[in-house]
Amino acid sequence: MNTIIVKHKGPEVYLGSIRFDDKTYTCALGKTGITDDKHEGDNATP
């Protein structure tokens, strides 16, 4: 099974990186960054 890792990147909470299959990609996150307590409408990325 492959693992996807999403991390915060840079000073802006909405910039991130995704690592998958030994490759890293830049991505956009929710306006309020990453959370592990996701709720509909919170503008965050789970």
BAFI-3210 file (N, C-alpha, C; in Angstrom, 3 decimals, decimal comma, padded with zeros to 6 digits):
// residues 46
n [1|2|3|4|5|6|7|8|9|10|11|12|13|14|15|16|17|18|19|20|21|22|23|24|25|26|27|28|29|30|31|32|33|34|35|36|37|38|39|40|41|42|43|44|45|46]
n.u [000,836|000,520|001,646|000,411|001,687|000,993|002,100|002,554|003,919|006,143|005,567|002,874|-000,279|-001,783|-000,176|001,358|002,909|002,867|003,777|004,355|004,935|007,799|008,047|007,695|005,255|004,043|001,270|-002,061|-003,584|-006,379|-007,837|-007,337|-005,296|-003,893|-005,697|-006,551|-008,977|-011,387|-014,144|-017,138|-017,077|-014,993|-012,822|-010,385|-007,800|-008,001]
n.v [-001,172|002,222|005,273|008,498|011,623|014,665|017,913|021,043|023,927|026,517|030,020|030,735|029,447|028,062|026,837|023,848|020,557|017,476|014,164|011,295|008,071|008,434|010,944|014,480|016,975|020,309|021,769|023,136|024,080|024,090|027,291|027,713|026,024|022,813|020,238|017,838|017,545|017,723|019,594|020,238|023,113|024,439|025,361|024,001|021,555|018,073]
n.w [000,000|-000,805|000,686|001,375|002,131|003,595|004,122|005,827|004,252|004,149|005,107|004,750|005,632|003,799|001,909|000,843|000,768|-000,981|-000,585|-002,435|-003,578|-003,551|-004,707|-004,581|-004,434|-004,876|-003,219|-002,698|000,320|002,637|003,558|006,260|006,864|007,881|009,544|012,093|013,066|011,416|010,150|008,388|006,360|007,686|006,329|006,240|005,610|005,779]
ca.u [000,000|001,254|001,306|000,424|002,030|000,723|002,728|002,542|005,169|006,270|004,906|001,438|-000,900|-002,444|000,801|001,786|003,548|002,371|004,791|003,729|005,838|009,129|007,991|007,073|004,531|003,487|-000,189|-002,789|-004,335|-007,499|-007,441|-006,885|-004,220|-004,144|-006,273|-006,969|-010,331|-012,080|-015,578|-017,628|-017,077|-013,918|-011,773|-009,133|-007,513|-007,836]
ca.v [000,000|003,483|006,267|009,898|012,489|016,075|018,757|022,496|024,367|027,962|030,826|030,804|028,193|027,394|026,195|022,564|019,611|016,101|013,164|010,052|007,277|009,074|012,216|015,535|017,952|021,446|021,733|024,158|023,562|024,947|028,633|027,701|025,053|021,385|019,892|016,445|017,632|018,314|019,827|020,883|024,560|025,042|025,818|023,318|020,302|016,983]
ca.w [000,000|-000,857|001,698|000,954|003,257|003,326|005,138|005,684|003,638|004,057|006,137|004,519|006,076|002,680|001,033|001,374|-000,132|-000,934|-000,948|-002,877|-004,426|-003,582|-005,426|-003,787|-005,243|-004,162|-003,260|-001,955|001,454|003,023|004,005|007,651|007,026|008,070|010,838|012,249|013,610|010,277|010,181|007,177|006,383|008,487|005,393|006,554|004,917|006,770]
c.u [000,883|000,751|001,393|000,677|001,799|001,313|002,536|003,896|005,178|005,480|003,383|000,803|-001,533|-001,478|001,274|002,542|002,946|003,508|004,086|004,684|007,190|009,185|007,267|006,484|004,068|001,974|-000,772|-003,576|-005,528|-006,996|-006,922|-005,854|-004,690|-004,737|-006,550|-008,347|-011,218|-013,577|-015,978|-017,640|-015,960|-012,753|-010,415|-009,016|-007,304|-006,478]
c.v [001,238|004,433|007,654|010,735|013,931|016,883|020,223|022,921|025,889|028,701|030,920|029,457|027,415|026,753|024,891|021,751|018,230|015,200|011,849|009,341|007,948|010,339|013,216|016,578|019,090|021,373|022,926|023,473|024,472|026,272|028,665|026,613|023,615|021,163|018,392|016,372|018,340|018,409|020,541|022,401|025,210|025,536|025,195|022,028|019,211|016,312]
c.w [000,000|000,209|001,091|002,203|002,826|004,470|004,792|005,122|003,547|005,115|005,967|004,847|004,926|001,677|001,663|000,365|000,103|-001,375|-001,232|-003,828|-004,632|-004,426|-004,539|-004,725|-004,337|-004,289|-002,509|-000,855|001,712|003,577|005,429|007,927|007,197|009,459|010,897|012,890|012,584|010,507|008,903|007,338|007,165|007,648|005,688|005,743|005,955|006,669]
res [m|n|t|i|i|v|k|h|k|g|p|e|v|y|l|g|s|i|r|f|d|d|k|t|y|t|c|a|l|g|k|t|g|i|t|d|d|k|h|e|g|d|n|a|t|p]
***
